[in-house]
Amino acid sequence: MKKSIPICPLMSAGNDIHNVCMQERCAWYLNNLEKCSVYVLGYNALLNVKTQKESK
């Protein structure tokens, strides 16, 4: 399995060049999930929207 370089969603937003996630050196990084909290927030929001559409 190929590992990809994690991209910082905050610093890369609106830029043509993506910035690499600093992981443990970033205040937004969640060590226990090994993910950026912005990614987790967006993913949870997407799941909520999907659940709401399915319940209608």
Secondary structure, DSSP 4 states (H G I P E B T S, - for coil): -PPPPPB-HHHHTT-SSPPBP-GGGSTTEETTTTEEHHHHHHHHHHHHHHHHHHH-
